[in-house]
Amino acid sequence: MADPRPALKVAVLLSGRGSNFRALAEACGAPDYPAEIVLAISNRGDAAGLGIAADFAIPATVIDHTGFDDRAAFEAALTEAIEAAGAELVCLAGFMRLLTSEFTDRWRDRLINIHPSLLPAFRGLDTHARALEAGVRFAGCTVHFVRPDMDDGPIIVQAAVPIRADDTPEDLAARVLAQEHRCYPLAVRWIAEGRVRVSGATVRVEAAEAPDSALINPR
Ligand code: GRF
């Protein structure tokens, strides 16, 4: 039976390339997808992601952080634009600004991020180079609700990818990015379907099971 809910209205915040924004926009193009992107916001006028908004006819705006006296004023402008667009969920997709607790509290449990590591390992930047240096056998990505601390918050979904002996950071980034483009649309779908419950530090996704199999690396 068709889901009677109206499509969840989503705002996407980005700063650069926008490949995760594109993955979300493509997902939203499917007739049965339960979300729609009502606004893309970039803090940089030169972000390639703005061209993706044009490709998909998604309203987009630049809110340049350098034009504000402080973070509070910048974030107030973000909130005003998000609210004016009627967005119910905010997706950070390569948005390269730290957010204050005022903003993350304002959007608590309605603000999600994608990060290119298996959190809580490798918060911050250069995750792939750091994973290779640490010698871990798996890398991956995480979609999580945003809390005041950077790259912290209840985890919705993760994908693990094996690290190969001769991987460069670029090889690994490409392998992880392919999984990011699967995970972000899944997380937004589940939220839009009302299947995601946050309880303290953890998240339960109704009717989504853990896989039976394990990966061992190297074999
Ligand atoms: C992605 O790796 C994402 O996980 C991280 O920033 C990168 C953004 O890439 N937060 P893109 O702009 O979505 O292509």
Residues whose N, C-alpha, C, O or C-beta is under 5 A from the ligand:
A	BS01	GRF	G16 R17 G18 S19 N20 F21 A93 G94 I114 H115 P116
